[in-house]
């Protein structure tokens, strides 16, 4: 799951306009696109790294699975 979040965070760099349309947002100028990239990439990559660190430090998948489940439902279900 950690790999999914990291790849998804960097994947937005390939086609910014398609990602903005998919989630129902629009950027009026280049500054809006840059802000979206910074926010989305840092959020997704940060969650991916946090999941990896939880797994590494706790030596169990339980806590990292809870973080990924809660983040996935929060971002994609609202």
N, C-alpha and C positions, 0 to 999 in steps of 0.2 A: 504494500500500500504506500509505503514511503516513496518508492520509485515512481508510482503514479503521480503523486503530488509534485515531485521535482520535475518530471517530464512535462506535466501539464503547465507548470509555472513557466518553463522555458518555451513551450510550444506556442504560447501566445505571441511570441516574437515573430513567428513565421507569417501569420496573417491576422493582424490587429483588427482590421475592419470586420472580418467575419466573426471574430470573437465578440466584438462590441455588439454586432447585430444579433448574435445568438442569445446574449443575455439581456437584450432590450435597451442598450445604451447607445449614445452617439457622442462623438467628439467633434466640436466645431472647428478646432484648429490643431496644430501640431502639439501645443502645450497640453491639450486634453488627452491626446494619445500618449504622450510621455508620462503624464500623471497616472493614467490607467495602467500602463506597463509597469511603472514602479510599484503601484499598490498591488496589482494582481500577482506579479512575479514574486514580490517579497512575501506576500501572504502564503501563496502556494508552496514556494520553496522553503519558507520558514516552518510551515506545518510538516513538510516532508522531513526536514532535518530534526524537528522536535520528536517526531515519531521514531526516527532512527535512534536518537539519543535515549529516549525512554526504553526502547527495546534493549539497547546495549547496556544501560545502567541497571535496569531491573531484571535482566536475564529471563524475562517472560514476555509473551506477546500480548498479555491481557491489557495493560495500560496503554500501549500504543494502539491497540485495536479500538479502545474506547475513544481516544483522541481522534482517530481517523473517522470513526463512525459519526461522532458528534459534529465534526467539522464538515463532513460530506453532507449530512442532513441539513445543517445550517446554511451552507452555501447553495446547494442545488435544489432544495425543496421550498425555499421561500422566494 
